[in-house]
Amino acid sequence: MRKTLVTGALVAAALIGAAAPAMADGVTVVDQPDTSSLNNIWTFDPLGVPVFGAVQSVSQVFGRLF
């Protein structure tokens, strides 16, 4: 019993000791992506959901089923 506890404690200490944090060199500044070409029905989303693309997709489901 004692040997099992000591072994478990040593394994836990080794795992915790091996888990070093990943340190970054500095702050990375990322520019805004170019979204000028995202103006089709699949990306136009006035309500947060591409409404026209979603309606077209749902209407195509019924056409494929029947």
mmCIF file as Biopython writes it, N, C-alpha, C and O atoms, coordinates in Angstrom:
data_model
#
loop_
_atom_site.group_PDB
_atom_site.id
_atom_site.type_symbol
_atom_site.label_atom_id
_atom_site.label_alt_id
_atom_site.label_comp_id
_atom_site.label_asym_id
_atom_site.label_entity_id
_atom_site.label_seq_id
_atom_site.pdbx_PDB_ins_code
_atom_site.Cartn_x
_atom_site.Cartn_y
_atom_site.Cartn_z
_atom_site.occupancy
_atom_site.B_iso_or_equiv
_atom_site.auth_seq_id
_atom_site.auth_asym_id
_atom_site.pdbx_PDB_model_num
ATOM 1   N N  . MET A ? 1  ? 0.831   -1.194 0.000   1.0 0.0 1  A 1 
ATOM 2   C CA . MET A ? 1  ? 0.000   0.000  0.000   1.0 0.0 1  A 1 
ATOM 3   C C  . MET A ? 1  ? 0.874   1.256  0.000   1.0 0.0 1  A 1 
ATOM 4   O O  . MET A ? 1  ? 0.634   2.202  -0.750  1.0 0.0 1  A 1 
ATOM 5   N N  . ARG A ? 2  ? 1.886   1.236  0.857   1.0 0.0 2  A 1 
ATOM 6   C CA . ARG A ? 2  ? 2.755   2.399  0.971   1.0 0.0 2  A 1 
ATOM 7   C C  . ARG A ? 2  ? 3.558   2.603  -0.316  1.0 0.0 2  A 1 
ATOM 8   O O  . ARG A ? 2  ? 3.770   3.733  -0.756  1.0 0.0 2  A 1 
ATOM 9   N N  . LYS A ? 3  ? 3.999   1.495  -0.907  1.0 0.0 3  A 1 
ATOM 10  C CA . LYS A ? 3  ? 4.778   1.577  -2.146  1.0 0.0 3  A 1 
ATOM 11  C C  . LYS A ? 3  ? 3.923   2.149  -3.277  1.0 0.0 3  A 1 
ATOM 12  O O  . LYS A ? 3  ? 4.422   2.915  -4.101  1.0 0.0 3  A 1 
ATOM 13  N N  . THR A ? 4  ? 2.653   1.786  -3.323  1.0 0.0 4  A 1 
ATOM 14  C CA . THR A ? 4  ? 1.741   2.300  -4.347  1.0 0.0 4  A 1 
ATOM 15  C C  . THR A ? 4  ? 1.528   3.795  -4.185  1.0 0.0 4  A 1 
ATOM 16  O O  . THR A ? 4  ? 1.510   4.532  -5.171  1.0 0.0 4  A 1 
ATOM 17  N N  . LEU A ? 5  ? 1.368   4.245  -2.948  1.0 0.0 5  A 1 
ATOM 18  C CA . LEU A ? 5  ? 1.183   5.679  -2.704  1.0 0.0 5  A 1 
ATOM 19  C C  . LEU A ? 5  ? 2.428   6.480  -3.079  1.0 0.0 5  A 1 
ATOM 20  O O  . LEU A ? 5  ? 2.327   7.558  -3.665  1.0 0.0 5  A 1 
ATOM 21  N N  . VAL A ? 6  ? 3.598   5.948  -2.740  1.0 0.0 6  A 1 
ATOM 22  C CA . VAL A ? 6  ? 4.847   6.637  -3.075  1.0 0.0 6  A 1 
ATOM 23  C C  . VAL A ? 6  ? 5.034   6.686  -4.583  1.0 0.0 6  A 1 
ATOM 24  O O  . VAL A ? 6  ? 5.438   7.714  -5.126  1.0 0.0 6  A 1 
ATOM 25  N N  . THR A ? 7  ? 4.743   5.583  -5.263  1.0 0.0 7  A 1 
ATOM 26  C CA . THR A ? 7  ? 4.858   5.550  -6.722  1.0 0.0 7  A 1 
ATOM 27  C C  . THR A ? 7  ? 3.894   6.542  -7.360  1.0 0.0 7  A 1 
ATOM 28  O O  . THR A ? 7  ? 4.268   7.266  -8.283  1.0 0.0 7  A 1 
ATOM 29  N N  . GLY A ? 8  ? 2.663   6.578  -6.878  1.0 0.0 8  A 1 
ATOM 30  C CA . GLY A ? 8  ? 1.681   7.531  -7.400  1.0 0.0 8  A 1 
ATOM 31  C C  . GLY A ? 8  ? 2.099   8.968  -7.169  1.0 0.0 8  A 1 
ATOM 32  O O  . GLY A ? 8  ? 1.922   9.817  -8.043  1.0 0.0 8  A 1 
ATOM 33  N N  . ALA A ? 9  ? 2.653   9.249  -6.000  1.0 0.0 9  A 1 
ATOM 34  C CA . ALA A ? 9  ? 3.106   10.606 -5.696  1.0 0.0 9  A 1 
ATOM 35  C C  . ALA A ? 9  ? 4.275   11.006 -6.593  1.0 0.0 9  A 1 
ATOM 36  O O  . ALA A ? 9  ? 4.343   12.146 -7.052  1.0 0.0 9  A 1 
ATOM 37  N N  . LEU A ? 10 ? 5.192   10.075 -6.843  1.0 0.0 10 A 1 
ATOM 38  C CA . LEU A ? 10 ? 6.330   10.377 -7.718  1.0 0.0 10 A 1 
ATOM 39  C C  . LEU A ? 10 ? 5.889   10.592 -9.164  1.0 0.0 10 A 1 
ATOM 40  O O  . LEU A ? 10 ? 6.403   11.480 -9.844  1.0 0.0 10 A 1 
ATOM 41  N N  . VAL A ? 11 ? 4.953   9.795  -9.627  1.0 0.0 11 A 1 
ATOM 42  C CA . VAL A ? 11 ? 4.442   9.966  -10.990 1.0 0.0 11 A 1 
ATOM 43  C C  . VAL A ? 11 ? 3.713   11.298 -11.111 1.0 0.0 11 A 1 
ATOM 44  O O  . VAL A ? 11 ? 3.880   12.003 -12.106 1.0 0.0 11 A 1 
ATOM 45  N N  . ALA A ? 12 ? 2.911   11.652 -10.117 1.0 0.0 12 A 1 
ATOM 46  C CA . ALA A ? 12 ? 2.199   12.930 -10.144 1.0 0.0 12 A 1 
ATOM 47  C C  . ALA A ? 12 ? 3.176   14.098 -10.126 1.0 0.0 12 A 1 
ATOM 48  O O  . ALA A ? 12 ? 2.981   15.079 -10.843 1.0 0.0 12 A 1 
ATOM 49  N N  . ALA A ? 13 ? 4.227   14.002 -9.312  1.0 0.0 13 A 1 
ATOM 50  C CA . ALA A ? 13 ? 5.227   15.065 -9.261  1.0 0.0 13 A 1 
ATOM 51  C C  . ALA A ? 13 ? 5.963   15.193 -10.589 1.0 0.0 13 A 1 
ATOM 52  O O  . ALA A ? 13 ? 6.269   16.302 -11.028 1.0 0.0 13 A 1 
ATOM 53  N N  . ALA A ? 14 ? 6.247   14.062 -11.229 1.0 0.0 14 A 1 
ATOM 54  C CA . ALA A ? 14 ? 6.930   14.104 -12.528 1.0 0.0 14 A 1 
ATOM 55  C C  . ALA A ? 14 ? 6.042   14.738 -13.590 1.0 0.0 14 A 1 
ATOM 56  O O  . ALA A ? 14 ? 6.524   15.515 -14.415 1.0 0.0 14 A 1 
ATOM 57  N N  . LEU A ? 15 ? 4.748   14.416 -13.580 1.0 0.0 15 A 1 
ATOM 58  C CA . LEU A ? 15 ? 3.834   15.003 -14.564 1.0 0.0 15 A 1 
ATOM 59  C C  . LEU A ? 15 ? 3.660   16.503 -14.343 1.0 0.0 15 A 1 
ATOM 60  O O  . LEU A ? 15 ? 3.641   17.277 -15.301 1.0 0.0 15 A 1 
ATOM 61  N N  . ILE A ? 16 ? 3.535   16.908 -13.095 1.0 0.0 16 A 1 
ATOM 62  C CA . ILE A ? 16 ? 3.373   18.337 -12.802 1.0 0.0 16 A 1 
ATOM 63  C C  . ILE A ? 16 ? 4.655   19.094 -13.137 1.0 0.0 16 A 1 
ATOM 64  O O  . ILE A ? 16 ? 4.603   20.211 -13.652 1.0 0.0 16 A 1 
ATOM 65  N N  . GLY A ? 17 ? 5.801   18.489 -12.845 1.0 0.0 17 A 1 
ATOM 66  C CA . GLY A ? 17 ? 7.074   19.139 -13.143 1.0 0.0 17 A 1 
ATOM 67  C C  . GLY A ? 17 ? 7.355   19.236 -14.629 1.0 0.0 17 A 1 
ATOM 68  O O  . GLY A ? 17 ? 8.029   20.166 -15.072 1.0 0.0 17 A 1 
ATOM 69  N N  . ALA A ? 18 ? 6.847   18.288 -15.408 1.0 0.0 18 A 1 
ATOM 70  C CA . ALA A ? 18 ? 7.089   18.290 -16.851 1.0 0.0 18 A 1 
ATOM 71  C C  . ALA A ? 18 ? 6.158   19.236 -17.588 1.0 0.0 18 A 1 
ATOM 72  O O  . ALA A ? 18 ? 6.405   19.557 -18.751 1.0 0.0 18 A 1 
ATOM 73  N N  . ALA A ? 19 ? 5.108   19.684 -16.947 1.0 0.0 19 A 1 
ATOM 74  C CA . ALA A ? 19 ? 4.126   20.558 -17.596 1.0 0.0 19 A 1 
ATOM 75  C C  . ALA A ? 19 ? 4.561   22.010 -17.456 1.0 0.0 19 A 1 
ATOM 76  O O  . ALA A ? 19 ? 4.016   22.750 -16.638 1.0 0.0 19 A 1 
ATOM 77  N N  . ALA A ? 20 ? 5.530   22.412 -18.245 1.0 0.0 20 A 1 
ATOM 78  C CA . ALA A ? 20 ? 6.012   23.788 -18.214 1.0 0.0 20 A 1 
ATOM 79  C C  . ALA A ? 20 ? 5.082   24.675 -19.043 1.0 0.0 20 A 1 
ATOM 80  O O  . ALA A ? 20 ? 4.591   24.245 -20.086 1.0 0.0 20 A 1 
ATOM 81  N N  . PRO A ? 21 ? 4.839   25.889 -18.600 1.0 0.0 21 A 1 
ATOM 82  C CA . PRO A ? 21 ? 3.960   26.775 -19.371 1.0 0.0 21 A 1 
ATOM 83  C C  . PRO A ? 21 ? 4.626   27.228 -20.666 1.0 0.0 21 A 1 
ATOM 84  O O  . PRO A ? 21 ? 5.846   27.377 -20.729 1.0 0.0 21 A 1 
ATOM 85  N N  . ALA A ? 22 ? 3.830   27.441 -21.676 1.0 0.0 22 A 1 
ATOM 86  C CA . ALA A ? 22 ? 4.337   27.935 -22.956 1.0 0.0 22 A 1 
ATOM 87  C C  . ALA A ? 22 ? 4.386   29.453 -22.887 1.0 0.0 22 A 1 
ATOM 88  O O  . ALA A ? 22 ? 3.346   30.111 -22.882 1.0 0.0 22 A 1 
ATOM 89  N N  . MET A ? 23 ? 5.561   29.994 -22.835 1.0 0.0 23 A 1 
ATOM 90  C CA . MET A ? 23 ? 5.734   31.442 -22.716 1.0 0.0 23 A 1 
ATOM 91  C C  . MET A ? 23 ? 5.932   32.046 -24.103 1.0 0.0 23 A 1 
ATOM 92  O O  . MET A ? 23 ? 6.731   31.549 -24.896 1.0 0.0 23 A 1 
ATOM 93  N N  . ALA A ? 24 ? 5.212   33.102 -24.385 1.0 0.0 24 A 1 
ATOM 94  C CA . ALA A ? 24 ? 5.321   33.787 -25.674 1.0 0.0 24 A 1 
ATOM 95  C C  . ALA A ? 24 ? 6.415   34.844 -25.599 1.0 0.0 24 A 1 
ATOM 96  O O  . ALA A ? 24 ? 6.737   35.349 -24.524 1.0 0.0 24 A 1 
ATOM 97  N N  . ASP A ? 25 ? 6.981   35.169 -26.760 1.0 0.0 25 A 1 
ATOM 98  C CA . ASP A ? 25 ? 8.032   36.178 -26.806 1.0 0.0 25 A 1 
ATOM 99  C C  . ASP A ? 25 ? 7.485   37.574 -26.577 1.0 0.0 25 A 1 
ATOM 100 O O  . ASP A ? 25 ? 8.110   38.385 -25.893 1.0 0.0 25 A 1 
ATOM 101 N N  . GLY A ? 26 ? 6.343   37.854 -27.136 1.0 0.0 26 A 1 
ATOM 102 C CA . GLY A ? 26 ? 5.766   39.183 -27.008 1.0 0.0 26 A 1 
ATOM 103 C C  . GLY A ? 26 ? 4.352   39.187 -27.531 1.0 0.0 26 A 1 
ATOM 104 O O  . GLY A ? 26 ? 3.779   38.142 -27.838 1.0 0.0 26 A 1 
ATOM 105 N N  . VAL A ? 27 ? 3.806   40.362 -27.625 1.0 0.0 27 A 1 
ATOM 106 C CA . VAL A ? 27 ? 2.438   40.501 -28.104 1.0 0.0 27 A 1 
ATOM 107 C C  . VAL A ? 27 ? 2.440   40.476 -29.624 1.0 0.0 27 A 1 
ATOM 108 O O  . VAL A ? 27 ? 3.215   41.192 -30.259 1.0 0.0 27 A 1 
ATOM 109 N N  . THR A ? 28 ? 1.582   39.659 -30.206 1.0 0.0 28 A 1 
ATOM 110 C CA . THR A ? 28 ? 1.447   39.585 -31.653 1.0 0.0 28 A 1 
ATOM 111 C C  . THR A ? 28 ? 0.223   40.383 -32.067 1.0 0.0 28 A 1 
ATOM 112 O O  . THR A ? 28 ? -0.887  40.115 -31.606 1.0 0.0 28 A 1 
ATOM 113 N N  . VAL A ? 29 ? 0.425   41.356 -32.931 1.0 0.0 29 A 1 
ATOM 114 C CA . VAL A ? 29 ? -0.667  42.189 -33.410 1.0 0.0 29 A 1 
ATOM 115 C C  . VAL A ? 29 ? -1.115  41.643 -34.759 1.0 0.0 29 A 1 
ATOM 116 O O  . VAL A ? 29 ? -0.318  41.520 -35.689 1.0 0.0 29 A 1 
ATOM 117 N N  . VAL A ? 30 ? -2.387  41.322 -34.851 1.0 0.0 30 A 1 
ATOM 118 C CA . VAL A ? 30 ? -2.940  40.764 -36.080 1.0 0.0 30 A 1 
ATOM 119 C C  . VAL A ? 30 ? -3.869  41.791 -36.693 1.0 0.0 30 A 1 
ATOM 120 O O  . VAL A ? 30 ? -4.712  42.366 -36.004 1.0 0.0 30 A 1 
ATOM 121 N N  . ASP A ? 31 ? -3.716  42.023 -37.994 1.0 0.0 31 A 1 
ATOM 122 C CA . ASP A ? 31 ? -4.550  42.989 -38.693 1.0 0.0 31 A 1 
ATOM 123 C C  . ASP A ? 31 ? -5.925  42.391 -38.969 1.0 0.0 31 A 1 
ATOM 124 O O  . ASP A ? 31 ? -6.095  41.172 -38.951 1.0 0.0 31 A 1 
ATOM 125 N N  . GLN A ? 32 ? -6.884  43.240 -39.218 1.0 0.0 32 A 1 
ATOM 126 C CA . GLN A ? 32 ? -8.234  42.796 -39.545 1.0 0.0 32 A 1 
ATOM 127 C C  . GLN A ? 32 ? -8.209  42.050 -40.880 1.0 0.0 32 A 1 
ATOM 128 O O  . GLN A ? 32 ? -7.488  42.457 -41.791 1.0 0.0 32 A 1 
ATOM 129 N N  . PRO A ? 33 ? -8.977  40.970 -41.015 1.0 0.0 33 A 1 
ATOM 130 C CA . PRO A ? 33 ? -9.006  40.241 -42.286 1.0 0.0 33 A 1 
ATOM 131 C C  . PRO A ? 33 ? -9.723  41.043 -43.366 1.0 0.0 33 A 1 
ATOM 132 O O  . PRO A ? 33 ? -10.572 41.885 -43.071 1.0 0.0 33 A 1 
ATOM 133 N N  . ASP A ? 34 ? -9.374  40.775 -44.610 1.0 0.0 34 A 1 
ATOM 134 C CA . ASP A ? 34 ? -10.007 41.453 -45.738 1.0 0.0 34 A 1 
ATOM 135 C C  . ASP A ? 34 ? -11.336 40.774 -46.032 1.0 0.0 34 A 1 
ATOM 136 O O  . ASP A ? 34 ? -11.365 39.643 -46.518 1.0 0.0 34 A 1 
ATOM 137 N N  . THR A ? 35 ? -12.427 41.452 -45.741 1.0 0.0 35 A 1 
ATOM 138 C CA . THR A ? 35 ? -13.762 40.890 -45.957 1.0 0.0 35 A 1 
ATOM 139 C C  . THR A ? 35 ? -14.511 41.631 -47.053 1.0 0.0 35 A 1 
ATOM 140 O O  . THR A ? 35 ? -15.741 41.610 -47.086 1.0 0.0 35 A 1 
ATOM 141 N N  . SER A ? 36 ? -13.785 42.282 -47.946 1.0 0.0 36 A 1 
ATOM 142 C CA . SER A ? 36 ? -14.447 43.079 -48.983 1.0 0.0 36 A 1 
ATOM 143 C C  . SER A ? 36 ? -15.173 42.209 -50.010 1.0 0.0 36 A 1 
ATOM 144 O O  . SER A ? 36 ? -16.114 42.680 -50.648 1.0 0.0 36 A 1 
ATOM 145 N N  . SER A ? 37 ? -14.761 40.960 -50.184 1.0 0.0 37 A 1 
ATOM 146 C CA . SER A ? 37 ? -15.411 40.109 -51.182 1.0 0.0 37 A 1 
ATOM 147 C C  . SER A ? 37 ? -16.493 39.214 -50.575 1.0 0.0 37 A 1 
ATOM 148 O O  . SER A ? 37 ? -17.027 38.345 -51.264 1.0 0.0 37 A 1 
ATOM 149 N N  . LEU A ? 38 ? -16.819 39.409 -49.320 1.0 0.0 38 A 1 
ATOM 150 C CA . LEU A ? 38 ? -17.837 38.589 -48.666 1.0 0.0 38 A 1 
ATOM 151 C C  . LEU A ? 38 ? -19.189 39.281 -48.767 1.0 0.0 38 A 1 
ATOM 152 O O  . LEU A ? 38 ? -19.709 39.790 -47.773 1.0 0.0 38 A 1 
ATOM 153 N N  . ASN A ? 39 ? -19.748 39.298 -49.951 1.0 0.0 39 A 1 
ATOM 154 C CA . ASN A ? 39 ? -21.021 39.991 -50.147 1.0 0.0 39 A 1 
ATOM 155 C C  . ASN A ? 39 ? -22.011 39.139 -50.939 1.0 0.0 39 A 1 
ATOM 156 O O  . ASN A ? 39 ? -22.854 39.688 -51.649 1.0 0.0 39 A 1 
ATOM 157 N N  . ASN A ? 40 ? -21.931 37.826 -50.835 1.0 0.0 40 A 1 
ATOM 158 C CA . ASN A ? 40 ? -22.900 36.979 -51.521 1.0 0.0 40 A 1 
ATOM 159 C C  . ASN A ? 40 ? -23.988 36.556 -50.534 1.0 0.0 40 A 1 
ATOM 160 O O  . ASN A ? 40 ? -23.954 36.971 -49.375 1.0 0.0 40 A 1 
ATOM 161 N N  . ILE A ? 41 ? -24.951 35.739 -50.966 1.0 0.0 41 A 1 
ATOM 162 C CA . ILE A ? 41 ? -26.079 35.406 -50.097 1.0 0.0 41 A 1 
ATOM 163 C C  . ILE A ? 41 ? -25.674 34.511 -48.936 1.0 0.0 41 A 1 
ATOM 164 O O  . ILE A ? 41 ? -26.406 34.409 -47.952 1.0 0.0 41 A 1 
ATOM 165 N N  . TRP A ? 42 ? -24.528 33.865 -49.035 1.0 0.0 42 A 1 
ATOM 166 C CA . TRP A ? 42 ? -24.103 32.992 -47.943 1.0 0.0 42 A 1 
ATOM 167 C C  . TRP A ? 42 ? -23.396 33.767 -46.841 1.0 0.0 42 A 1 
ATOM 168 O O  . TRP A ? 42 ? -23.257 33.255 -45.730 1.0 0.0 42 A 1 
ATOM 169 N N  . THR A ? 43 ? -22.950 34.973 -47.115 1.0 0.0 43 A 1 
ATOM 170 C CA . THR A ? 43 ? -22.232 35.743 -46.102 1.0 0.0 43 A 1 
ATOM 171 C C  . THR A ? 43 ? -22.960 37.004 -45.680 1.0 0.0 43 A 1 
ATOM 172 O O  . THR A ? 43 ? -22.523 37.649 -44.727 1.0 0.0 43 A 1 
ATOM 173 N N  . PHE A ? 44 ? -24.043 37.392 -46.331 1.0 0.0 44 A 1 
ATOM 174 C CA . PHE A ? 44 ? -24.824 38.562 -45.929 1.0 0.0 44 A 1 
ATOM 175 C C  . PHE A ? 44 ? -25.688 38.151 -44.741 1.0 0.0 44 A 1 
ATOM 176 O O  . PHE A ? 44 ? -26.596 37.331 -44.878 1.0 0.0 44 A 1 
ATOM 177 N N  . ASP A ? 45 ? -25.402 38.722 -43.580 1.0 0.0 45 A 1 
ATOM 178 C CA . ASP A ? 45 ? -26.111 38.283 -42.374 1.0 0.0 45 A 1 
ATOM 179 C C  . ASP A ? 45 ? -26.575 39.470 -41.531 1.0 0.0 45 A 1 
ATOM 180 O O  . ASP A ? 45 ? -25.883 39.871 -40.595 1.0 0.0 45 A 1 
ATOM 181 N N  . PRO A ? 46 ? -27.737 40.035 -41.853 1.0 0.0 46 A 1 
ATOM 182 C CA . PRO A ? 46 ? -28.227 41.169 -41.069 1.0 0.0 46 A 1 
ATOM 183 C C  . PRO A ? 46 ? -28.669 40.772 -39.663 1.0 0.0 46 A 1 
ATOM 184 O O  . PRO A ? 46 ? -28.678 41.621 -38.772 1.0 0.0 46 A 1 
ATOM 185 N N  . LEU A ? 47 ? -29.030 39.531 -39.438 1.0 0.0 47 A 1 
ATOM 186 C CA . LEU A ? 47 ? -29.492 39.091 -38.120 1.0 0.0 47 A 1 
ATOM 187 C C  . LEU A ? 47 ? -28.472 38.195 -37.414 1.0 0.0 47 A 1 
ATOM 188 O O  . LEU A ? 47 ? -28.789 37.578 -36.398 1.0 0.0 47 A 1 
ATOM 189 N N  . GLY A ? 48 ? -27.271 38.123 -37.939 1.0 0.0 48 A 1 
ATOM 190 C CA . GLY A ? 48 ? -26.262 37.252 -37.362 1.0 0.0 48 A 1 
ATOM 191 C C  . GLY A ? 48 ? -26.248 35.865 -37.970 1.0 0.0 48 A 1 
ATOM 192 O O  . GLY A ? 48 ? -25.356 35.067 -37.684 1.0 0.0 48 A 1 
ATOM 193 N N  . VAL A ? 49 ? -27.231 35.573 -38.806 1.0 0.0 49 A 1 
ATOM 194 C CA . VAL A ? 49 ? -27.321 34.295 -39.515 1.0 0.0 49 A 1 
ATOM 195 C C  . VAL A ? 49 ? -27.498 34.625 -40.985 1.0 0.0 49 A 1 
ATOM 196 O O  . VAL A ? 49 ? -28.306 35.492 -41.315 1.0 0.0 49 A 1 
ATOM 197 N N  . PRO A ? 50 ? -26.775 33.968 -41.878 1.0 0.0 50 A 1 
ATOM 198 C CA . PRO A ? 50 ? -26.986 34.236 -43.300 1.0 0.0 50 A 1 
ATOM 199 C C  . PRO A ? 50 ? -28.381 33.778 -43.730 1.0 0.0 50 A 1 
ATOM 200 O O  . PRO A ? 50 ? -28.568 32.642 -44.166 1.0 0.0 50 A 1 
ATOM 201 N N  . VAL A ? 51 ? -29.360 34.685 -43.598 1.0 0.0 51 A 1 
ATOM 202 C CA . VAL A ? 51 ? -30.775 34.353 -43.752 1.0 0.0 51 A 1 
ATOM 203 C C  . VAL A ? 51 ? -31.087 33.825 -45.143 1.0 0.0 51 A 1 
ATOM 204 O O  . VAL A ? 51 ? -31.707 32.770 -45.275 1.0 0.0 51 A 1 
ATOM 205 N N  . PHE A ? 52 ? -30.674 34.533 -46.174 1.0 0.0 52 A 1 
ATOM 206 C CA . PHE A ? 52 ? -31.011 34.123 -47.538 1.0 0.0 52 A 1 
ATOM 207 C C  . PHE A ? 52 ? -30.377 32.782 -47.883 1.0 0.0 52 A 1 
ATOM 208 O O  . PHE A ? 52 ? -31.018 31.936 -48.508 1.0 0.0 52 A 1 
ATOM 209 N N  . GLY A ? 53 ? -29.148 32.584 -47.491 1.0 0.0 53 A 1 
ATOM 210 C CA . GLY A ? 53 ? -28.489 31.305 -47.734 1.0 0.0 53 A 1 
ATOM 211 C C  . GLY A ? 53 ? -29.141 30.179 -46.959 1.0 0.0 53 A 1 
ATOM 212 O O  . GLY A ? 53 ? -29.264 29.066 -47.470 1.0 0.0 53 A 1 
ATOM 213 N N  . ALA A ? 54 ? -29.563 30.452 -45.725 1.0 0.0 54 A 1 
ATOM 214 C CA . ALA A ? 54 ? -30.231 29.423 -44.925 1.0 0.0 54 A 1 
ATOM 215 C C  . ALA A ? 54 ? -31.585 29.054 -45.520 1.0 0.0 54 A 1 
ATOM 216 O O  . ALA A ? 54 ? -31.943 27.877 -45.560 1.0 0.0 54 A 1 
ATOM 217 N N  . VAL A ? 55 ? -32.346 30.052 -45.983 1.0 0.0 55 A 1 
ATOM 218 C CA . VAL A ? 55 ? -33.649 29.777 -46.603 1.0 0.0 55 A 1 
ATOM 219 C C  . VAL A ? 55 ? -33.461 28.960 -47.871 1.0 0.0 55 A 1 
ATOM 220 O O  . VAL A ? 55 ? -34.200 28.004 -48.109 1.0 0.0 55 A 1 
ATOM 221 N N  . GLN A ? 56 ? -32.484 29.323 -48.683 1.0 0.0 56 A 1 
ATOM 222 C CA . GLN A ? 56 ? -32.224 28.577 -49.912 1.0 0.0 56 A 1 
ATOM 223 C C  . GLN A ? 56 ? -31.802 27.142 -49.594 1.0 0.0 56 A 1 
ATOM 224 O O  . GLN A ? 56 ? -32.226 26.207 -50.274 1.0 0.0 56 A 1 
ATOM 225 N N  . SER A ? 57 ? -30.987 26.966 -48.586 1.0 0.0 57 A 1 
ATOM 226 C CA . SER A ? 57 ? -30.539 25.632 -48.214 1.0 0.0 57 A 1 
ATOM 227 C C  . SER A ? 57 ? -31.696 24.771 -47.716 1.0 0.0 57 A 1 
ATOM 228 O O  . SER A ? 57 ? -31.795 23.598 -48.075 1.0 0.0 57 A 1 
ATOM 229 N N  . VAL A ? 58 ? -32.570 25.345 -46.892 1.0 0.0 58 A 1 
ATOM 230 C CA . VAL A ? 58 ? -33.718 24.591 -46.380 1.0 0.0 58 A 1 
ATOM 231 C C  . VAL A ? 58 ? -34.684 24.252 -47.504 1.0 0.0 58 A 1 
ATOM 232 O O  . VAL A ? 58 ? -35.247 23.157 -47.525 1.0 0.0 58 A 1 
ATOM 233 N N  . SER A ? 59 ? -34.885 25.175 -48.437 1.0 0.0 59 A 1 
ATOM 234 C CA . SER A ? 59 ? -35.804 24.892 -49.541 1.0 0.0 59 A 1 
ATOM 235 C C  . SER A ? 59 ? -35.254 23.801 -50.461 1.0 0.0 59 A 1 
ATOM 236 O O  . SER A ? 59 ? -36.030 23.061 -51.066 1.0 0.0 59 A 1 
ATOM 237 N N  . GLN A ? 60 ? -33.949 23.690 -50.574 1.0 0.0 60 A 1 
ATOM 238 C CA . GLN A ? 60 ? -33.357 22.633 -51.387 1.0 0.0 60 A 1 
ATOM 239 C C  . GLN A ? 60 ? -33.538 21.261 -50.752 1.0 0.0 60 A 1 
ATOM 240 O O  . GLN A ? 60 ? -33.555 20.254 -51.459 1.0 0.0 60 A 1 
ATOM 241 N N  . VAL A ? 61 ? -33.672 21.205 -49.436 1.0 0.0 61 A 1 
ATOM 242 C CA . VAL A ? 61 ? -33.870 19.922 -48.765 1.0 0.0 61 A 1 
ATOM 243 C C  . VAL A ? 61 ? -35.171 19.287 -49.216 1.0 0.0 61 A 1 
ATOM 244 O O  . VAL A ? 61 ? -35.204 18.093 -49.512 1.0 0.0 61 A 1 
ATOM 245 N N  . PHE A ? 62 ? -36.251 20.069 -49.276 1.0 0.0 62 A 1 
ATOM 246 C CA . PHE A ? 62 ? -37.538 19.528 -49.691 1.0 0.0 62 A 1 
ATOM 247 C C  . PHE A ? 62 ? -37.501 19.066 -51.149 1.0 0.0 62 A 1 
ATOM 248 O O  . PHE A ? 62 ? -38.136 18.072 -51.500 1.0 0.0 62 A 1 
ATOM 249 N N  . GLY A ? 63 ? -36.766 19.778 -51.990 1.0 0.0 63 A 1 
ATOM 250 C CA . GLY A ? 63 ? -36.641 19.362 -53.380 1.0 0.0 63 A 1 
ATOM 251 C C  . GLY A ? 63 ? -35.892 18.048 -53.531 1.0 0.0 63 A 1 
ATOM 252 O O  . GLY A ? 63 ? -36.179 17.270 -54.441 1.0 0.0 63 A 1 
ATOM 253 N N  . ARG A ? 64 ? -34.942 17.797 -52.656 1.0 0.0 64 A 1 
ATOM 254 C CA . ARG A ? 64 ? -34.177 16.553 -52.740 1.0 0.0 64 A 1 
ATOM 255 C C  . ARG A ? 64 ? -34.918 15.378 -52.117 1.0 0.0 64 A 1 
ATOM 256 O O  . ARG A ? 64 ? -34.681 14.230 -52.491 1.0 0.0 64 A 1 
ATOM 257 N N  . LEU A ? 65 ? -35.808 15.651 -51.177 1.0 0.0 65 A 1 
ATOM 258 C CA . LEU A ? 65 ? -36.555 14.570 -50.533 1.0 0.0 65 A 1 
ATOM 259 C C  . LEU A ? 65 ? -37.692 14.061 -51.400 1.0 0.0 65 A 1 
ATOM 260 O O  . LEU A ? 65 ? -37.967 12.861 -51.419 1.0 0.0 65 A 1 
ATOM 261 N N  . PHE A ? 66 ? -38.358 14.960 -52.120 1.0 0.0 66 A 1 
ATOM 262 C CA . PHE A ? 66 ? -39.549 14.573 -52.890 1.0 0.0 66 A 1 
ATOM 263 C C  . PHE A ? 66 ? -39.315 14.680 -54.372 1.0 0.0 66 A 1 
ATOM 264 O O  . PHE A ? 66 ? -40.214 14.392 -55.161 1.0 0.0 66 A 1 
#
